[in-house]
Amino acid sequence: MPKTKFQSVIFTAVTAWIMVYIMTLYNTVLATGSFTNATFLIALKGMWIEYIIIFLCAFFISSHVAKYFAFRVVKPGDRQIAIILAIQIFTVVSQVALASILGVYHGYGFTSQFIPNYLVTYCQNFIMAMPVQLFIAGPIARALFRLLFAGKNESEEKKMEKELLKEGIAE
């Protein structure tokens, strides 16, 4: 989907924002044991440092790791949906691994029980993060991305198609 570095930044920022907000909401409910209207505002107010950290991890680490492993499972010529799903799955695996370190620090601190706390935190977050990414964050981010960059990507595709037609490659 993103074709330029700027588009990649925007796509990652949107996806990270959606994921961080929903996961902050989820973790706030887990921590407090209650879910009220106020929880939405609490999550929104408390997510910004995590958002910056998660965005940076997603842009500089997880996206590369996810693509590396995804293209061990799928090939560039495979159906687009298979490629998208593979990248999303490996993004969640790597992002939850990184975000759970932050979650353990916030929830328990770095204690002698770090490994058990990390494993519990990873599992709790993974259970929520995977469906959120596949069914909410990913589709919304792709729809917003298409809305924002539809003209730009379509014009690039039309230019490429015209060039191919001139060369007699496309029909």
C-alpha positions in Angstrom: 0.0 0.0 0.0 2.4 2.8 1.0 4.7 3.6 -1.9 6.8 6.4 -0.4 8.5 6.9 3.0 6.0 9.7 3.8 3.1 7.3 3.1 4.7 4.7 5.2 5.0 7.1 8.1 1.3 8.1 7.8 0.1 4.5 7.5 2.2 3.4 10.5 1.0 6.5 12.5 -2.6 5.7 11.9 -2.4 2.0 12.5 -0.3 2.6 15.7 -2.8 5.2 17.0 -5.7 2.8 16.6 -3.9 -0.1 18.1 -2.4 1.8 21.0 -5.8 3.4 21.9 -7.7 0.1 21.8 -4.9 -1.7 23.7 -4.7 1.1 26.3 -8.4 0.9 26.7 -8.2 -2.9 27.1 -5.3 -2.7 29.6 -7.1 0.0 31.6 -10.1 -2.3 31.9 -7.9 -5.2 33.0 -6.1 -3.0 35.5 -9.1 -1.4 37.1 -11.6 -4.2 36.7 -14.3 -1.9 35.4 -15.4 -0.5 32.1 -17.3 2.8 32.1 -17.7 5.8 29.8 -14.9 7.5 31.7 -12.6 4.6 30.6 -12.5 6.0 27.1 -11.2 9.3 28.2 -8.7 7.8 30.7 -7.3 5.7 27.9 -7.1 8.6 25.5 -5.3 10.8 28.1 -2.9 8.0 29.1 -1.8 6.6 25.7 0.5 9.3 24.3 4.0 8.2 25.6 3.1 4.6 24.7 1.9 5.8 21.3 5.2 7.5 20.5 7.2 4.4 21.7 5.0 2.0 19.8 5.0 4.1 16.6 8.8 4.2 16.7 9.1 0.5 17.3 6.5 -0.2 14.5 8.3 2.0 12.0 11.9 1.1 12.7 11.7 -2.5 14.0 8.4 -4.4 13.7 7.6 -3.5 10.1 11.0 -4.8 8.9 10.8 -7.9 11.1 7.2 -8.6 10.0 8.0 -8.3 6.3 11.1 -10.5 6.8 9.1 -13.3 8.3 5.9 -12.8 6.2 7.9 -13.2 3.0 9.2 -16.5 4.3 5.5 -17.7 4.3 4.1 -15.9 1.3 5.7 -14.8 -2.0 5.4 -11.4 -3.7 3.3 -12.9 -6.5 0.7 -14.4 -4.0 -2.8 -12.9 -3.6 -2.7 -9.5 -2.0 -4.9 -10.6 0.9 -2.5 -13.4 1.8 0.4 -11.0 1.8 -1.5 -8.4 4.0 -2.6 -11.1 6.5 0.9 -12.5 6.8 2.4 -9.1 7.4 -0.3 -8.2 9.9 0.1 -11.4 11.8 3.9 -11.0 12.1 3.5 -7.3 13.0 1.3 -8.2 15.9 3.7 -10.9 17.1 6.6 -8.5 17.1 4.8 -5.5 18.3 3.2 -7.3 21.2 6.6 -8.7 22.1 8.0 -5.1 22.3 4.9 -3.5 23.9 4.7 -6.2 26.6 8.1 -5.0 27.9 6.6 -1.6 28.4 3.5 -3.2 29.9 5.5 -5.2 32.4 7.4 -2.1 33.4 4.2 -0.1 33.9 2.3 -2.9 35.7 5.0 -4.6 37.8 8.3 -2.8 37.4 11.5 -4.8 36.5 11.5 -7.3 39.3 12.8 -10.8 39.8 9.4 -12.0 38.4 10.0 -10.2 35.0 9.8 -13.4 32.9 6.5 -14.7 34.3 5.0 -11.2 34.3 6.2 -10.8 30.7 4.7 -14.1 29.6 1.3 -13.3 31.2 1.3 -9.8 29.8 2.3 -11.0 26.3 -0.5 -13.6 26.2 -3.1 -11.2 27.5 -2.2 -8.6 25.0 -1.8 -11.0 22.1 -5.3 -12.4 22.6 -6.7 -8.9 22.1 -4.2 -7.4 19.7 -4.5 -10.1 16.9 -8.3 -9.7 16.3 -8.1 -5.9 16.8 -5.4 -5.7 14.1 -7.1 -8.1 11.7 -10.6 -6.8 12.0 -10.5 -3.2 13.2 -7.1 -1.4 13.0 -5.9 -2.9 9.8 -9.1 -2.4 7.7 -9.7 1.1 9.1 -6.0 2.2 8.5 -6.1 0.8 4.9 -9.5 2.6 4.3 -8.1 5.9 5.6 -4.9 5.4 3.7 -6.8 4.8 0.4 -9.0 7.9 1.2 -5.9 10.1 1.8 -3.8 8.9 -1.0 -6.3 7.6 -3.6 -5.6 10.3 -6.1 -1.8 10.0 -5.7 -1.6 6.2 -6.0 -4.2 6.0 -8.8 -2.3 8.6 -10.8 1.0 6.7 -10.3 -0.8 3.5 -11.4 -2.3 5.2 -14.4 1.1 6.5 -15.4 2.6 3.1 -15.1 -0.3 1.5 -17.1 0.2 4.2 -19.9 3.9 3.4 -20.1 3.2 -0.3 -20.3 0.6 0.3 -23.0 3.1 2.4 -25.0 5.6 -0.5 -24.8 2.8 -3.0 -25.8 3.1 -4.9 -22.5 -0.4 -4.3 -21.1 -3.7 -4.9 -22.9 
